[in-house]
Each structure stands twice: as C-alpha cells, then as structure tokens.
C-alpha cells in the first residue's frame, strides 16, 4: 500500500469518526432538551381511601367495635385505654395514623395518601369542677385553635429538620427554587403538604413543583386544579411572639433568616391549644 493510499484511508476514517461524533452530540443535546421540557410527574405513595377504609373497618370489627365514619367523630362509648391495641394494629398495617393528646382527650388522625380521612376523639375521664368561695364551678378550658402553618422562604434551605417532624406542615416551594424538587419529594413522602409559591414568579407552570396541592399567590388567579391561598388572607407569624388574632386559620412564617432547626424547635414549643393541620383540612380549607 502506497503512502498516498494510506493517507487517503486515514482521512476517510477521521471524517467518519468526526461525523459519528457530531451525530452523537446532536442526538444527546436534542434528548436533553426534550427531557427538560417533559414535566415531572410523581405520585405520592400510600394507601387509597378505599384501602384505608377496608383495613380500618376490619380491625375495628375484629375488636367488636363499630367502625368509624369518614370525617370527624366522637368515640364516647369506648374507653381509650381499651382501644390502644387497635392503634398498634393500624400502624402494623401501614395505615398513616397520628395521636394527639389534648387536655380534653385524645385524638386519632388517620390519613390516606390523598389527605385526612378520619379524625376520632376519645374524651378523658370527666374532670371534677372546683368551687372557690361559693363561686360558680370552674371547668378547665378546652379552647383549641386549628391552624395550617405555611413555611415560606425555603429557597436555599435544607428542610430536613422540619420535614422529619410528624406535625402536619405545609411547605411553600418556589418554582425556580434550586432545592425545590428535593424538598417537595421529601416533604410529600413524610406526609406534609406542598404549596406552589408563585408570589415572586414571572413565569411558571402549575406542575413545576411535584406533589403541589395548593398555590400561594398575592392575587386571585383562575385556577381550578389547585386550591388558591391569597397572601392577604393569611396571618404572618414570627418566632419571637405568637399572634393574638385567633380568627385566622392559615399562618405563614418566613424562615429565610432562620435555621430549619430553630423553626422546628419553635413548632415543637407551640402551646397545646394550637393544633397544626394540613391546608386540605376540611375545617380550614379555603374556598375557590
């Protein structure tokens, strides 16, 4: 083979490799562009409403108790001490259930993957009233304020100290947040609600944050798939003082200047008269 022929063959091989490399790069770039435009679709894991009802009904029936109705219910016929084994059976069956001890009794909150399904109340033994200097008997206060706490200012935050709390929380995630995807996924997996915060957004898609069930905005928007929370209807709260206004059921707290650990400690120190709930809770869910 002559030198000229060898040079021609090498040139052909180089050209072919260059063409192949160009094809691979263009295909990869096109795939990345298409992948970026595909919205993230995620489903929250857990039991459906039907599955939750079936398990709850079976366990209560096996214990010779009337199964609860969906919604809120007082379970006065039973003694709470006699039903604690049911709680363990529900946990063992992977039913999401929480216990809240209050001065007036104990509450079970049972969730399916889409939201709160049962709220069962067992009253404590009647507390004897006391008479002081022939005054009217004084009974202990049972005031209870249900509040949905929306946590904002999460843009660059590691929210794990808050995410790992069992207290129902609502995390406001901005559509351009660098950690928004991770915080939304982890928050939803720990049974918190995710809120799409569009107050500062110029452009956005309603599916830009996975698991979002609400949208926080500074104006009313025509949106039917997500419940709308208008900022003016909420009550801003701060770590150094609790609000005196007990008429508003949706609070917002900006944590941009606080650590998630400090906010978690503040949440755990809230008075027993304040019960934190999800935004979807039927007692406070805003109307469209």
C-alpha positions in Angstrom: 0.0 0.0 0.0 1.4 3.3 -1.0 1.8 6.3 1.3 -0.8 8.2 -0.7 -3.3 5.4 -0.3 -2.6 5.2 3.4 -3.2 8.9 3.8 -6.5 8.7 1.9 -7.7 5.9 4.1 -6.7 7.7 7.3 -8.5 10.8 6.1 -11.7 8.8 5.4 -11.6 7.2 8.9 -11.1 10.6 10.5 -14.0 12.0 8.6 -16.3 9.1 9.5 -15.3 9.4 13.2 -16.0 13.1 13.1 -19.4 12.6 11.5 -20.3 9.9 14.1 -19.2 12.1 17.0 -21.2 15.0 15.6 -24.3 12.8 15.3 -23.9 11.5 18.9 -23.5 15.1 20.3 -26.5 16.4 18.4 -28.7 13.4 19.4 -27.6 13.8 23.1 -28.3 17.6 23.1 -31.7 17.1 21.4 -32.6 14.4 24.0 -31.6 16.7 26.9 -33.8 19.5 25.5 -36.8 17.2 25.2 -36.2 15.8 28.6 -36.1 19.2 30.2 -39.5 20.1 28.6 -41.2 17.0 30.0 -42.9 17.9 33.3 -42.1 15.9 36.4 -45.0 13.6 37.3 -44.9 12.0 40.7 -47.4 10.0 42.7 -47.5 10.0 46.5 -47.1 6.6 48.0 -49.6 5.2 50.5 -53.0 3.6 50.8 -56.0 4.8 48.9 -59.2 5.9 50.6 -60.8 2.5 49.8 -57.8 0.5 51.1 -57.7 2.6 54.3 -61.4 2.1 54.9 -61.1 -1.7 54.4 -58.3 -2.0 56.9 -59.8 0.3 59.5 -63.2 -1.5 59.2 -61.6 -4.9 59.6 -59.6 -4.0 62.6 -62.4 -2.3 64.4 -64.8 -5.1 63.6 -62.4 -7.7 64.8 -62.2 -5.8 68.1 -66.1 -5.9 68.3 -66.3 -2.1 67.9 -68.3 -0.1 65.4 -66.1 1.0 62.5 -65.8 4.8 62.3 -67.4 7.0 59.7 -65.3 9.0 57.4 -64.8 12.5 58.8 -64.8 13.7 62.4 -66.4 11.6 65.1 -66.6 11.4 68.9 -65.9 7.9 70.2 -67.5 8.3 73.6 -68.8 4.7 74.1 -65.3 3.2 74.3 -62.7 3.7 76.9 -59.5 5.0 75.3 -57.3 2.6 77.3 -59.2 -0.3 75.7 -58.5 0.7 72.1 -54.8 1.4 72.2 -54.1 -2.1 70.7 -56.1 -1.0 67.6 -53.7 1.8 67.1 -50.8 -0.7 67.0 -52.6 -2.9 64.6 -53.3 0.1 62.3 -49.6 1.0 62.4 -48.6 -2.5 61.6 -50.9 -2.5 58.6 -49.1 0.6 57.2 -52.0 2.9 57.9 -50.8 6.5 58.5 -52.1 7.4 61.9 -51.1 10.1 64.5 -52.1 10.5 68.1 -52.7 14.0 69.6 -53.1 14.3 73.4 -55.1 17.3 74.5 -56.5 18.4 77.9 -60.0 17.3 76.9 -59.0 13.9 75.5 -57.1 12.1 72.8 -57.5 12.4 69.0 -56.5 10.0 66.3 -55.9 11.4 62.8 -55.9 8.7 60.1 -54.8 9.6 56.6 -54.9 8.0 53.2 -52.4 9.0 50.5 -54.6 12.0 49.4 -55.4 13.5 52.8 -57.1 13.3 56.1 -59.8 10.5 56.2 -60.7 10.0 59.9 -60.5 12.2 63.0 -61.5 10.2 66.1 -61.9 11.8 69.5 -61.8 9.9 72.8 -62.7 12.1 75.8 -60.8 11.8 79.1 -62.4 10.9 82.3 -64.6 13.8 83.4 -62.6 16.4 85.4 -64.2 17.4 88.6 -65.0 21.1 88.8 -63.9 23.1 91.7 -65.7 25.7 93.7 -63.8 28.7 95.2 -65.5 30.9 97.8 -69.0 29.9 96.7 -68.4 30.9 93.1 -69.8 29.0 90.2 -67.9 25.8 89.4 -64.9 26.4 87.1 -64.2 23.8 84.4 -60.8 23.5 82.6 -60.5 25.3 79.3 -60.8 23.3 76.2 -60.2 26.0 73.6 -58.4 24.7 70.6 -57.2 26.7 67.6 -56.7 24.7 64.4 -54.0 26.3 62.2 -52.4 25.5 58.9 -48.8 26.7 59.0 -47.3 27.6 55.6 -43.5 27.7 55.7 -42.1 30.2 53.2 -38.6 31.4 52.5 -37.3 27.9 51.8 -35.4 28.8 48.6 -31.9 27.7 49.7 -32.8 25.8 52.8 -32.2 22.2 53.8 -35.6 21.5 55.3 -34.9 18.1 56.7 -35.1 19.1 60.4 -38.7 20.3 59.6 -39.6 17.5 57.1 -38.8 14.9 59.7 -41.3 16.4 62.2 -44.6 14.4 62.5 -46.5 17.6 62.9 -48.6 18.3 59.8 -46.8 21.2 57.9 -47.2 23.0 54.6 -44.1 23.8 52.6 -44.2 26.7 50.1 -41.8 25.9 47.3 -40.9 28.5 44.6 -40.9 27.1 41.0 -37.3 28.2 40.5 -36.0 27.0 43.9 -32.7 25.2 43.5 -33.7 22.6 46.1 -37.4 22.7 45.3 -37.6 19.2 43.7 -35.8 17.5 46.6 -37.7 19.4 49.3 -41.1 18.7 47.6 -40.4 15.0 47.2 -39.1 14.5 50.7 -41.8 16.7 52.2 -44.6 14.7 50.5 -43.0 11.4 51.4 -43.2 12.5 55.1 -46.9 13.3 54.7 -46.6 17.1 54.6 -48.4 19.2 52.0 -46.6 21.1 49.2 -47.6 24.6 48.2 -46.5 26.2 44.9 -45.3 29.7 45.9 -45.7 32.0 42.8 -45.7 35.4 44.6 -42.3 36.3 43.1 -42.6 34.3 39.9 -42.8 36.0 36.5 -43.3 32.7 34.6 -44.2 29.3 35.9 -46.2 26.1 35.2 -48.6 24.8 37.7 -46.9 21.4 37.5 -43.4 22.8 38.0 -43.3 21.5 41.6 -44.3 17.9 42.2 -47.0 17.0 44.7 -48.3 20.6 45.0 -51.9 20.7 46.2 -52.2 24.5 46.7 -50.8 27.7 45.3 -49.7 30.7 47.3 -50.2 33.9 45.4 -50.6 37.7 46.0 -53.6 37.9 43.8 -56.6 35.8 42.8 -55.9 33.6 39.8 -58.3 31.5 37.7 -57.1 28.0 38.6 -59.3 25.0 39.3 -56.9 22.1 39.9 -55.1 23.7 42.9 -56.7 25.4 45.9 -55.7 29.1 45.9 -54.2 30.7 49.0 -54.2 34.5 48.7 -51.4 36.1 50.8 -53.6 38.8 52.2 -55.9 36.2 53.8 -53.1 34.7 55.8 -51.6 35.8 59.1 -47.8 36.3 59.2 -46.2 34.9 62.4 -42.7 35.2 63.9 -40.5 33.1 66.2 -40.3 35.8 69.0 -44.1 36.1 69.6 -47.3 34.4 69.0 -50.1 36.3 67.3 -53.1 37.4 69.3 -55.5 37.1 66.4 -57.3 33.8 66.7 -59.7 34.4 63.8 -57.4 33.4 61.0 -56.7 29.7 60.4 -53.8 30.0 57.9 -50.4 31.3 59.2 -47.3 32.0 57.2 -43.8 32.0 58.6 -40.8 33.3 56.6 -37.8 31.2 57.6 -35.3 32.8 55.2 -33.4 34.3 58.2 -33.7 31.3 60.5 -32.3 27.8 60.5 -34.7 24.9 59.9 -33.6 23.5 63.3 -34.6 26.7 65.2 -38.0 26.7 63.4 -38.5 23.0 64.3 -37.9 23.8 67.9 -40.3 26.7 67.8 -43.0 24.5 66.3 -42.5 21.8 69.0 -42.8 24.5 71.7 -46.2 25.8 70.5 -49.0 25.7 73.1 -51.2 22.6 73.3 -54.2 24.8 72.4 -52.8 25.2 68.9 -53.2 22.3 66.6 -51.3 22.4 63.3 -53.1 20.8 60.4 -52.7 20.5 56.6 -54.2 23.1 54.3 -56.6 20.5 53.0 -58.1 20.0 56.5 -61.9 20.4 56.0 -62.2 22.9 58.9 -59.9 25.5 57.3 -59.6 24.6 53.6 -60.2 27.8 51.6 -63.0 28.1 49.1 -62.2 28.7 45.5 
